[in-house]
């Protein structure tokens, strides 16, 4: 008996399925980055903001720019799809949207690390903060990239 691999679908059906899966993934990431970005936008209007050191303000500016860039990358696939819709390039659309989404996830990772660093610096002057942020960063890397890459290598074959 032969080993059956994959699905029996046309390239167009595969692109439609992949697009639907990608949109679901983007919804999760978009929600998180948009909430974080919205919160970060309000920080500058709080009374405590004027008390931040120059270094903390630099971390804040870096964090908000990263959040804006992540938001743009994660919303980009929607705009891309809308502009090219009906042009019969769904496989290419899925490919570009996937790249934008991956970039958005990397930017979201950087935003979350930067935001955590800022909050912990303001909350405490403990020299342990960089180590704690480093530990959380390691966790994100394992959960977001190492584990999926390990599973990809362990359980899939190249086609």
N, C-alpha and C positions, 0 to 999 in steps of 0.2 A: 504494500500500500504506500503510495507516494505521500510526501509531506506537503500539506496545503499551507501556503504562506500568504498572508495578506488578505485583502478584500478583492472581490471581483467588481471593480468600479472603473469607469472611464476617467481620463484625466480631469474632465469637467466635474464629474461627481466627486472625485477626490478633492479638487479645489473647493467645491461647495462645502464639503464636510470639514476640511481644514479651516476654511473661513469661519464656519460656525463655532468650531472649537476655539479658535483664536479670539473671536469676539467675547466668548465666555471668560477666557483668561484675562483679557484686557479689562473687562468690567470689574474684576476683583482688584487688579492693580490700580486702575483709574480711581476707584472709590477711595482707596487708601491714600494715594498721593494727593487727591483733591482735598480731602479733609485735612491732611497735614499742611498743605499749601495754604488753605484758608486760615488755619490756626496761625501759621507763621506770619501771614499778612497782618494779623491783628496785634502781634507782639510790639511792633514799633509804636503803637498808640497807647501802650500801657505806661503808667507813671514810672515803673521800675526801669524802663528801657533807657532813660537818660542817665541812670546810674551805672550802666554797663561800661566796662573798661573798653579801651580801644581794641584790644585783642578779641573780646567777646563780641563787639560789634562787627569785627571782621568775620568771625565765625558765623554770626547771624546773616550777614550779607552773602557769604558763600552758601549757606544753607538755603536761603530763599532763592538764590539764582539756580542752585541744583534742583530745587523743587519745581521751579518754573520750567526748567529744561526737561525734567522728568514728565511733567504734565503735558508739555508739547509733544514729546516722543510717544506718550501713551494715547494721546488723542489723535496724533498724526494718522494712524491707520484708518480712522473713520473718515477723515477728510480725503485721504488717498482713495479709498473705496468710492466715496461719493463722486469724486472728480472723474474717475475712470469707469464708473459703472456703465454697463451696456456696451463697452468697447471690446468685449470678448478677450480680455486679458486677465481673467480671474487667477490662473496659476501664478502669473507674475505679480499680481496684486497681493496674493497670499504671501509670496516670498518677500516682497518689500515690507509689507505690514508686519511680518514676523521679525524682520531685522529691526524695524522701528520699535517693536515691543521689547525685544531683547535689550536694545539700547536704553529704553525707558526703565527696564528693570535694573540695569546697572546704575542709572542715574538715581532711581528710587533708593537703591542700596546706599549710595553715597549720601543722599539726602537724609536718610534715617540715621546713619552713623554720625553725620555732622550735627543733626538736631539733638541726638542723644548726648553728644559731647558738649554742646552748648548748654543744655538743660542741667547736666551734671556739674559743669563748671560753675554755673550760677547758683545751683543748689548747695554746693559744697566746694570747699577749696582743698579737698582731700587729694593728695598726690596719687592715690589709687585710681582716680578717674580714668586716665588713659588705659590702664590695665583692664578696667571693667568694660570700657568701650571696645577694647581689643578682643575681649572674650565674647561680647555680643556680636562683633563683626565676624569672628570665627564661626559662631553659631549660624549667622545668616549665610555665610559662604557654604557651610556644610549643608544646610537645609535647602538652599536655593540652587546650588550648583554641584557640589561634590556628590551628594546622594543621587540626584538625577543622572549625572554623568556616569556614576558607578553602575546604576541600574541599566542605563543605555548600553554600556559596554558588556555587562554581565548577561543581559537577557535578550539582546537583539543581534541581528546579523546585518551586515551590509548588503544592500540589494544590487 
